[in-house]
């Protein structure tokens, strides 16, 4: 249920992260003035680590981490599959293993909670019929990372509803079923703080299952025009017109909203009710601990789910460990296709790969030339690793494990 998080990392020495071999920190420079930026940053599986310079206000080097824990579990590539409490705990454990990050040291600054469901109708059809959230009009938004979605902004949070299938199919993924995502983004922490939630540890102790009533309430507050039910009624023109709703006075708005809900309640198969049931069922599924996590489970290649079968959309490059599900099924290395995908959808990850695998000889070359050279160096890295393995373990040498 957790997706994007931003937290300040306390009780942690910046030098520990700076010396970590998984992180490659850089500083931005103003090319006109030569002035250095106020922080250094590094990326890993879609998470951004920032270490800020000390200031008069904060006389220490402040650390923040932000990004999608869901995408991290998929090695930075996507967040359209299920991501439940089991996977959240595994990601948190992996961050502790890789970066010595403890839950109690992660002070939350931003949080997204949501679920992916398979809707009863085309997702776009449903989005087009969502008019208001409470009394605020939904607006269409587009970003390179998240695609098209509708959103309303409230004082302390956003409500966002997505078409995940179309977005990720356009990125090259194979998705057969419709995917609708309903999400709540907390931009101010007072609401969570009032519940005793300050850190990531507090959040997990509180329990993600306790956000189910909130998501259901937020969906209940969506004013939706169900065309299949209202098309043949006298309210067809008025109730489908968002301007009609926005121009109503408070009492009239309440009357017509209640009337709309009354009409829909006579048809249990209405879209709003069906989706409410799907949200409830998915929340319960994601918060079921079906398998005990073994703390001694060794993650040699990636964060691996111990609670369900491997997802075909989580195939990883054997060198970079990045998700290559957008490439051909027999791919084992990040190739031109994958590199173009990350350049288009996540510049942070692309630059991470570029910094590591592009030789300085090609730094000023054209973009396509750079992609060709990066892919070439990844292939060379894989070949060198294979050669080293063969030298270490000769063909007839006895060994405990088989090495391919």
ZAVEX-420912 format. One record per residue (C-alpha): x negated, y, z; residue number from 0. Coordinates in Angstrom, 3 decimals. Layout:
BEGIN
@east=X; north=Y; up=Z; num=NUM
...
//
This chain:
BEGIN
@east=0.000; north=0.000; up=0.000; num=0
@east=-2.965; north=2.339; up=0.523; num=1
@east=-4.380; north=3.935; up=-2.600; num=2
@east=-6.292; north=7.229; up=-2.480; num=3
@east=-8.001; north=8.273; up=0.744; num=4
@east=-10.265; north=11.118; up=1.729; num=5
@east=-12.008; north=11.082; up=5.058; num=6
@east=-14.829; north=12.814; up=6.869; num=7
@east=-17.445; north=10.342; up=8.044; num=8
@east=-18.517; north=11.168; up=11.599; num=9
@east=-21.172; north=9.685; up=13.900; num=10
@east=-23.175; north=8.708; up=10.831; num=11
@east=-26.619; north=9.953; up=9.825; num=12
@east=-26.723; north=11.210; up=6.219; num=13
@east=-30.154; north=9.613; up=5.809; num=14
@east=-28.577; north=6.157; up=6.080; num=15
@east=-26.487; north=6.803; up=2.959; num=16
@east=-29.306; north=8.606; up=1.137; num=17
@east=-31.541; north=5.552; up=1.558; num=18
@east=-28.866; north=3.098; up=0.448; num=19
@east=-29.887; north=1.387; up=-2.799; num=20
@east=-26.255; north=1.292; up=-3.991; num=21
@east=-25.991; north=5.098; up=-4.007; num=22
@east=-27.808; north=7.455; up=-6.345; num=23
@east=-27.354; north=11.015; up=-5.066; num=24
@east=-27.523; north=14.085; up=-7.326; num=25
@east=-27.266; north=17.822; up=-6.854; num=26
@east=-25.529; north=20.208; up=-9.243; num=27
@east=-27.560; north=23.123; up=-10.544; num=28
@east=-26.223; north=26.356; up=-12.030; num=29
@east=-28.013; north=26.459; up=-15.390; num=30
@east=-27.638; north=30.254; up=-15.606; num=31
@east=-29.016; north=31.174; up=-12.185; num=32
@east=-30.883; north=28.028; up=-11.167; num=33
@east=-28.918; north=28.064; up=-7.919; num=34
@east=-28.482; north=24.656; up=-6.274; num=35
@east=-25.062; north=23.294; up=-5.261; num=36
@east=-23.889; north=23.120; up=-1.662; num=37
@east=-23.736; north=19.325; up=-1.579; num=38
@east=-25.214; north=16.184; up=-3.091; num=39
@east=-22.969; north=13.367; up=-4.292; num=40
@east=-23.054; north=9.759; up=-5.423; num=41
@east=-20.481; north=7.304; up=-6.779; num=42
@east=-19.834; north=3.636; up=-6.195; num=43
@east=-16.886; north=1.704; up=-7.669; num=44
@east=-14.919; north=4.918; up=-8.031; num=45
@east=-15.574; north=6.250; up=-4.523; num=46
@east=-17.364; north=9.590; up=-4.239; num=47
@east=-19.781; north=10.150; up=-1.366; num=48
@east=-20.619; north=13.793; up=-0.590; num=49
@east=-23.223; north=15.134; up=1.822; num=50
@east=-22.827; north=18.896; up=2.403; num=51
@east=-25.556; north=21.324; up=3.424; num=52
@east=-25.483; north=22.575; up=7.000; num=53
@east=-23.851; north=26.007; up=7.443; num=54
@east=-23.297; north=28.478; up=10.255; num=55
@east=-19.763; north=27.127; up=10.688; num=56
@east=-20.868; north=23.467; up=10.564; num=57
@east=-24.530; north=23.339; up=11.695; num=58
@east=-24.877; north=19.730; up=10.579; num=59
@east=-24.778; north=17.853; up=7.283; num=60
@east=-21.136; north=16.935; up=6.858; num=61
@east=-20.213; north=13.706; up=4.992; num=62
@east=-16.995; north=12.995; up=3.098; num=63
@east=-15.846; north=9.934; up=1.160; num=64
@east=-12.916; north=9.996; up=-1.251; num=65
@east=-11.334; north=7.790; up=-3.868; num=66
@east=-8.969; north=4.876; up=-4.365; num=67
@east=-9.463; north=1.870; up=-2.094; num=68
@east=-7.184; north=-0.023; up=-4.481; num=69
@east=-9.459; north=0.762; up=-7.442; num=70
@east=-12.508; north=-0.096; up=-5.324; num=71
@east=-11.051; north=-3.579; up=-4.864; num=72
@east=-10.835; north=-3.791; up=-8.669; num=73
@east=-14.407; north=-2.473; up=-9.030; num=74
@east=-13.250; north=0.984; up=-10.042; num=75
@east=-11.125; north=0.038; up=-13.056; num=76
@east=-7.428; north=0.189; up=-12.127; num=77
@east=-4.729; north=0.122; up=-9.451; num=78
@east=-1.751; north=-1.480; up=-11.166; num=79
@east=-1.857; north=-4.875; up=-9.430; num=80
@east=-0.802; north=-5.693; up=-5.851; num=81
@east=-2.984; north=-4.388; up=-3.026; num=82
@east=-1.769; north=-5.554; up=0.358; num=83
@east=-3.001; north=-5.547; up=3.926; num=84
@east=-5.311; north=-8.526; up=3.301; num=85
@east=-7.107; north=-6.718; up=0.507; num=86
@east=-7.255; north=-3.446; up=2.473; num=87
@east=-9.026; north=-5.210; up=5.336; num=88
@east=-11.446; north=-6.850; up=2.899; num=89
@east=-12.315; north=-3.499; up=1.314; num=90
@east=-12.842; north=-1.916; up=4.736; num=91
@east=-15.107; north=-4.827; up=5.698; num=92
@east=-17.011; north=-4.468; up=2.433; num=93
@east=-17.620; north=-0.753; up=3.089; num=94
@east=-18.976; north=-1.681; up=6.499; num=95
@east=-21.232; north=-4.329; up=4.971; num=96
@east=-22.502; north=-2.140; up=2.123; num=97
@east=-22.725; north=1.269; up=3.811; num=98
@east=-22.405; north=0.665; up=7.555; num=99
@east=-19.118; north=2.609; up=7.551; num=100
@east=-16.943; north=1.886; up=10.598; num=101
@east=-13.166; north=2.445; up=10.579; num=102
@east=-13.229; north=4.543; up=13.755; num=103
@east=-15.677; north=6.979; up=12.114; num=104
@east=-13.384; north=7.740; up=9.144; num=105
@east=-11.354; north=10.855; up=10.030; num=106
@east=-8.504; north=11.080; up=7.512; num=107
@east=-8.069; north=14.255; up=5.435; num=108
@east=-5.777; north=12.919; up=2.701; num=109
@east=-3.841; north=9.675; up=2.251; num=110
@east=-1.665; north=8.051; up=-0.416; num=111
@east=0.802; north=5.284; up=0.448; num=112
@east=2.834; north=3.535; up=-2.244; num=113
@east=3.943; north=0.335; up=-3.967; num=114
@east=4.002; north=-1.036; up=-7.499; num=115
@east=7.250; north=-2.798; up=-8.462; num=116
@east=8.678; north=-4.399; up=-11.584; num=117
@east=11.809; north=-2.293; up=-12.256; num=118
@east=15.083; north=-3.642; up=-13.687; num=119
@east=14.884; north=-1.270; up=-16.687; num=120
@east=12.226; north=0.493; up=-18.715; num=121
@east=10.174; north=2.666; up=-16.383; num=122
@east=10.367; north=5.674; up=-18.683; num=123
@east=14.175; north=5.399; up=-18.735; num=124
@east=14.239; north=5.507; up=-14.937; num=125
@east=11.827; north=8.438; up=-14.743; num=126
@east=13.945; north=10.437; up=-17.179; num=127
@east=16.981; north=9.925; up=-14.937; num=128
@east=15.234; north=11.067; up=-11.742; num=129
@east=16.254; north=14.730; up=-11.462; num=130
@east=15.472; north=15.953; up=-7.939; num=131
@east=13.860; north=14.900; up=-4.714; num=132
@east=16.055; north=16.366; up=-1.988; num=133
@east=16.638; north=19.773; up=-3.638; num=134
@east=13.293; north=20.067; up=-5.452; num=135
@east=13.102; north=19.403; up=-9.166; num=136
@east=10.787; north=16.686; up=-10.450; num=137
@east=8.087; north=17.972; up=-12.777; num=138
@east=6.201; north=16.002; up=-15.403; num=139
@east=2.433; north=15.950; up=-14.830; num=140
@east=-0.405; north=14.499; up=-16.895; num=141
@east=-3.976; north=13.731; up=-15.809; num=142
@east=-6.673; north=11.681; up=-17.558; num=143
@east=-7.032; north=9.393; up=-14.559; num=144
@east=-3.364; north=8.803; up=-13.691; num=145
@east=-1.531; north=9.385; up=-16.981; num=146
@east=2.071; north=10.663; up=-17.039; num=147
@east=4.122; north=10.821; up=-13.875; num=148
@east=6.841; north=12.889; up=-12.217; num=149
@east=6.175; north=14.727; up=-8.983; num=150
@east=7.680; north=16.998; up=-6.366; num=151
@east=5.642; north=19.030; up=-3.905; num=152
@east=6.754; north=19.538; up=-0.320; num=153
@east=5.085; north=21.436; up=2.494; num=154
@east=2.916; north=18.578; up=3.738; num=155
@east=3.174; north=15.886; up=1.081; num=156
@east=3.854; north=15.022; up=-2.566; num=157
@east=6.290; north=12.433; up=-3.940; num=158
@east=5.017; north=10.864; up=-7.173; num=159
@east=6.616; north=8.261; up=-9.454; num=160
@east=4.541; north=6.650; up=-12.245; num=161
@east=4.761; north=4.551; up=-15.378; num=162
@east=1.715; north=2.351; up=-14.717; num=163
@east=2.265; north=-0.041; up=-17.607; num=164
@east=2.114; north=2.586; up=-20.365; num=165
@east=-0.817; north=4.349; up=-18.737; num=166
@east=-3.023; north=1.277; up=-18.481; num=167
@east=-1.921; north=-0.278; up=-21.772; num=168
@east=-3.198; north=2.917; up=-23.393; num=169
@east=-6.500; north=2.228; up=-21.646; num=170
@east=-6.774; north=-1.219; up=-23.211; num=171
@east=-5.362; north=-3.511; up=-20.508; num=172
@east=-2.947; north=-6.319; up=-21.322; num=173
@east=0.204; north=-5.853; up=-19.229; num=174
@east=3.363; north=-7.802; up=-20.028; num=175
@east=5.790; north=-6.482; up=-17.410; num=176
@east=7.004; north=-2.985; up=-16.580; num=177
@east=5.271; north=-1.359; up=-13.571; num=178
@east=6.877; north=1.478; up=-11.628; num=179
@east=4.908; north=3.045; up=-8.781; num=180
@east=6.496; north=5.085; up=-5.986; num=181
@east=3.957; north=6.994; up=-3.928; num=182
@east=3.745; north=9.464; up=-1.058; num=183
@east=0.635; north=11.611; up=-0.767; num=184
@east=-0.047; north=13.231; up=2.608; num=185
@east=-2.025; north=16.431; up=2.036; num=186
@east=-1.776; north=17.703; up=5.609; num=187
@east=-2.442; north=15.403; up=8.511; num=188
@east=-0.111; north=16.818; up=11.171; num=189
@east=2.639; north=14.284; up=10.466; num=190
@east=0.184; north=11.394; up=10.786; num=191
@east=-1.586; north=12.954; up=13.770; num=192
@east=1.760; north=13.181; up=15.576; num=193
@east=1.944; north=9.385; up=15.252; num=194
@east=-1.534; north=9.009; up=16.733; num=195
@east=-3.162; north=8.426; up=13.338; num=196
@east=-6.462; north=10.291; up=13.047; num=197
@east=-8.878; north=7.708; up=11.673; num=198
@east=-8.737; north=4.754; up=9.307; num=199
@east=-8.822; north=2.479; up=12.356; num=200
@east=-5.775; north=4.271; up=13.810; num=201
@east=-3.973; north=3.784; up=10.491; num=202
@east=-4.593; north=0.032; up=10.402; num=203
@east=-3.685; north=-0.313; up=14.073; num=204
@east=-0.453; north=1.608; up=13.458; num=205
@east=0.383; north=-0.851; up=10.695; num=206
@east=1.136; north=-0.230; up=7.037; num=207
@east=4.480; north=-2.013; up=7.438; num=208
@east=5.665; north=1.023; up=9.427; num=209
@east=5.568; north=3.096; up=6.228; num=210
@east=8.280; north=0.940; up=4.618; num=211
@east=11.166; north=2.980; up=6.124; num=212
@east=9.510; north=6.185; up=4.912; num=213
@east=9.169; north=4.978; up=1.334; num=214
@east=12.771; north=3.785; up=1.365; num=215
@east=13.930; north=7.129; up=2.783; num=216
@east=11.940; north=9.007; up=0.151; num=217
@east=13.541; north=6.891; up=-2.570; num=218
@east=16.982; north=7.493; up=-1.007; num=219
@east=16.309; north=11.240; up=-1.308; num=220
@east=15.808; north=10.927; up=-5.076; num=221
@east=18.821; north=12.307; up=-6.925; num=222
@east=19.119; north=9.980; up=-9.877; num=223
@east=21.573; north=10.117; up=-12.774; num=224
@east=22.466; north=6.494; up=-13.530; num=225
@east=23.513; north=6.701; up=-17.153; num=226
@east=24.891; north=3.142; up=-17.274; num=227
@east=27.450; north=4.033; up=-14.579; num=228
@east=28.161; north=7.736; up=-15.076; num=229
@east=28.222; north=7.885; up=-18.871; num=230
@east=31.985; north=7.222; up=-19.076; num=231
@east=33.043; north=9.411; up=-16.183; num=232
@east=34.151; north=13.047; up=-16.132; num=233
@east=30.901; north=13.890; up=-14.326; num=234
@east=28.732; north=12.850; up=-17.249; num=235
@east=27.722; north=16.329; up=-18.439; num=236
@east=27.438; north=17.997; up=-15.042; num=237
@east=25.581; north=15.305; up=-13.132; num=238
@east=23.059; north=14.690; up=-15.901; num=239
@east=22.148; north=18.386; up=-16.015; num=240
@east=19.372; north=19.328; up=-13.579; num=241
@east=20.278; north=23.015; up=-13.950; num=242
@east=23.769; north=22.266; up=-12.661; num=243
@east=22.297; north=20.787; up=-9.481; num=244
@east=19.795; north=23.579; up=-8.938; num=245
@east=22.404; north=26.314; up=-9.249; num=246
@east=24.735; north=24.820; up=-6.636; num=247
@east=25.075; north=26.488; up=-3.259; num=248
@east=24.160; north=24.382; up=-0.239; num=249
@east=27.658; north=23.172; up=0.632; num=250
@east=28.574; north=22.468; up=-2.987; num=251
@east=25.303; north=20.632; up=-3.511; num=252
@east=26.025; north=18.425; up=-0.503; num=253
@east=29.556; north=17.725; up=-1.740; num=254
@east=28.472; north=16.696; up=-5.238; num=255
@east=25.519; north=14.649; up=-3.984; num=256
@east=27.838; north=12.724; up=-1.667; num=257
@east=30.285; north=12.277; up=-4.516; num=258
@east=27.509; north=10.928; up=-6.747; num=259
@east=26.398; north=8.486; up=-4.058; num=260
@east=30.012; north=7.409; up=-3.549; num=261
@east=30.394; north=6.629; up=-7.261; num=262
@east=27.129; north=4.674; up=-7.292; num=263
@east=28.028; north=2.731; up=-4.134; num=264
@east=30.980; north=1.202; up=-5.960; num=265
@east=28.456; north=-0.438; up=-8.287; num=266
@east=25.903; north=-2.435; up=-6.225; num=267
@east=23.953; north=-3.089; up=-9.423; num=268
@east=23.117; north=0.627; up=-9.774; num=269
@east=19.491; north=1.488; up=-10.497; num=270
@east=18.900; north=3.251; up=-7.202; num=271
@east=20.069; north=0.316; up=-5.113; num=272
@east=18.145; north=-2.255; up=-7.144; num=273
@east=14.901; north=-0.313; up=-6.790; num=274
@east=15.452; north=0.174; up=-3.053; num=275
@east=15.666; north=-3.624; up=-2.679; num=276
@east=12.490; north=-4.055; up=-4.750; num=277
@east=10.610; north=-1.504; up=-2.615; num=278
@east=11.682; north=-3.285; up=0.573; num=279
@east=10.692; north=-6.710; up=-0.739; num=280
@east=7.327; north=-5.515; up=-2.049; num=281
@east=6.464; north=-3.770; up=1.240; num=282
@east=7.231; north=-6.963; up=3.139; num=283
@east=5.149; north=-9.016; up=0.706; num=284
@east=2.133; north=-6.699; up=0.875; num=285
@east=2.144; north=-6.682; up=4.653; num=286
@east=2.286; north=-10.460; up=5.070; num=287
@east=-0.944; north=-11.926; up=6.423; num=288
@east=-0.761; north=-15.325; up=4.788; num=289
@east=-4.422; north=-16.213; up=5.149; num=290
@east=-6.823; north=-15.503; up=7.970; num=291
@east=-9.866; north=-13.635; up=6.751; num=292
@east=-13.086; north=-15.450; up=7.499; num=293
@east=-15.623; north=-12.893; up=8.805; num=294
@east=-18.434; north=-15.121; up=7.532; num=295
@east=-17.074; north=-15.084; up=3.956; num=296
@east=-20.003; north=-14.098; up=1.724; num=297
@east=-19.209; north=-11.660; up=-1.101; num=298
@east=-22.154; north=-12.172; up=-3.418; num=299
@east=-20.669; north=-10.499; up=-6.479; num=300
@east=-17.655; north=-8.431; up=-5.456; num=301
@east=-14.890; north=-7.987; up=-2.967; num=302
@east=-12.948; north=-11.198; up=-3.486; num=303
@east=-9.365; north=-11.780; up=-2.403; num=304
@east=-9.039; north=-14.768; up=-0.102; num=305
@east=-5.269; north=-14.504; up=-0.076; num=306
@east=-4.302; north=-15.053; up=-3.696; num=307
@east=-5.543; north=-16.387; up=-7.029; num=308
@east=-8.062; north=-14.339; up=-8.927; num=309
@east=-6.465; north=-11.617; up=-11.018; num=310
@east=-7.271; north=-11.829; up=-14.726; num=311
@east=-7.588; north=-8.046; up=-14.666; num=312
@east=-10.550; north=-8.246; up=-12.282; num=313
@east=-13.242; north=-9.675; up=-14.595; num=314
@east=-16.597; north=-8.087; up=-13.753; num=315
@east=-19.829; north=-7.376; up=-15.612; num=316
@east=-22.538; north=-9.679; up=-14.223; num=317
@east=-25.032; north=-6.793; up=-14.163; num=318
@east=-23.147; north=-3.634; up=-13.156; num=319
@east=-20.387; north=-5.476; up=-11.221; num=320
@east=-17.882; north=-3.090; up=-12.852; num=321
@east=-14.498; north=-4.257; up=-14.090; num=322
@east=-14.589; north=-5.227; up=-17.788; num=323
@east=-10.994; north=-6.433; up=-18.122; num=324
@east=-10.430; north=-3.946; up=-20.937; num=325
@east=-12.974; north=-5.849; up=-23.096; num=326
@east=-12.662; north=-9.184; up=-24.915; num=327
@east=-11.861; north=-12.167; up=-22.718; num=328
@east=-15.246; north=-13.804; up=-23.311; num=329
@east=-17.204; north=-10.675; up=-22.301; num=330
@east=-19.646; north=-10.993; up=-19.416; num=331
@east=-21.436; north=-7.633; up=-19.771; num=332
@east=-20.255; north=-4.019; up=-19.862; num=333
@east=-20.258; north=-3.173; up=-23.587; num=334
@east=-19.525; north=-0.229; up=-25.882; num=335
@east=-15.765; north=-0.735; up=-25.380; num=336
@east=-16.017; north=-0.653; up=-21.604; num=337
@east=-18.370; north=2.311; up=-21.605; num=338
@east=-15.994; north=4.302; up=-23.833; num=339
@east=-13.138; north=3.319; up=-21.513; num=340
@east=-14.923; north=4.636; up=-18.417; num=341
@east=-16.017; north=7.804; up=-20.245; num=342
@east=-12.386; north=8.480; up=-21.146; num=343
@east=-10.762; north=7.482; up=-17.854; num=344
@east=-13.363; north=7.923; up=-15.096; num=345
@east=-16.350; north=10.163; up=-15.799; num=346
@east=-17.632; north=9.510; up=-12.266; num=347
@east=-18.182; north=5.817; up=-12.964; num=348
@east=-19.521; north=6.493; up=-16.459; num=349
@east=-22.106; north=8.932; up=-15.109; num=350
@east=-23.031; north=6.432; up=-12.405; num=351
@east=-23.839; north=3.842; up=-15.094; num=352
@east=-25.522; north=6.418; up=-17.308; num=353
@east=-27.840; north=7.605; up=-14.532; num=354
@east=-28.913; north=4.041; up=-13.838; num=355
@east=-29.172; north=2.495; up=-17.311; num=356
@east=-29.989; north=5.314; up=-19.741; num=357
@east=-33.680; north=5.958; up=-20.353; num=358
@east=-34.889; north=9.555; up=-20.168; num=359
@east=-35.934; north=9.221; up=-23.826; num=360
@east=-32.265; north=9.326; up=-24.839; num=361
@east=-30.944; north=11.903; up=-22.384; num=362
@east=-30.457; north=14.564; up=-25.085; num=363
@east=-29.074; north=12.191; up=-27.717; num=364
@east=-25.527; north=12.151; up=-29.083; num=365
@east=-22.834; north=10.511; up=-26.968; num=366
@east=-22.437; north=7.393; up=-29.153; num=367
@east=-26.193; north=6.906; up=-29.250; num=368
@east=-26.284; north=7.056; up=-25.464; num=369
@east=-23.502; north=4.452; up=-25.219; num=370
@east=-25.440; north=2.183; up=-27.583; num=371
@east=-28.630; north=2.535; up=-25.505; num=372
@east=-26.843; north=2.035; up=-22.171; num=373
@east=-25.236; north=-1.183; up=-23.458; num=374
@east=-28.628; north=-2.287; up=-24.821; num=375
@east=-30.334; north=-1.737; up=-21.448; num=376
@east=-27.567; north=-3.617; up=-19.635; num=377
@east=-28.141; north=-6.589; up=-21.964; num=378
@east=-31.890; north=-6.364; up=-21.344; num=379
@east=-31.316; north=-6.277; up=-17.599; num=380
@east=-29.224; north=-9.436; up=-17.833; num=381
@east=-31.870; north=-11.166; up=-19.956; num=382
@east=-34.636; north=-10.190; up=-17.540; num=383
@east=-32.629; north=-11.522; up=-14.597; num=384
@east=-32.126; north=-14.836; up=-16.412; num=385
@east=-35.839; north=-15.107; up=-17.251; num=386
@east=-36.803; north=-14.408; up=-13.629; num=387
@east=-34.399; north=-17.100; up=-12.420; num=388
@east=-35.887; north=-19.648; up=-14.813; num=389
@east=-39.413; north=-18.834; up=-13.643; num=390
@east=-38.403; north=-19.154; up=-10.002; num=391
@east=-36.490; north=-22.388; up=-10.539; num=392
@east=-38.024; north=-24.715; up=-13.098; num=393
@east=-35.834; north=-27.144; up=-14.969; num=394
@east=-36.703; north=-30.238; up=-12.911; num=395
@east=-37.030; north=-28.512; up=-9.547; num=396
@east=-34.819; north=-29.777; up=-6.722; num=397
@east=-32.455; north=-27.120; up=-5.339; num=398
@east=-29.558; north=-26.812; up=-2.963; num=399
@east=-27.249; north=-24.843; up=-5.323; num=400
@east=-26.800; north=-24.958; up=-9.092; num=401
@east=-27.927; north=-21.779; up=-10.828; num=402
@east=-26.569; north=-21.011; up=-14.276; num=403
//
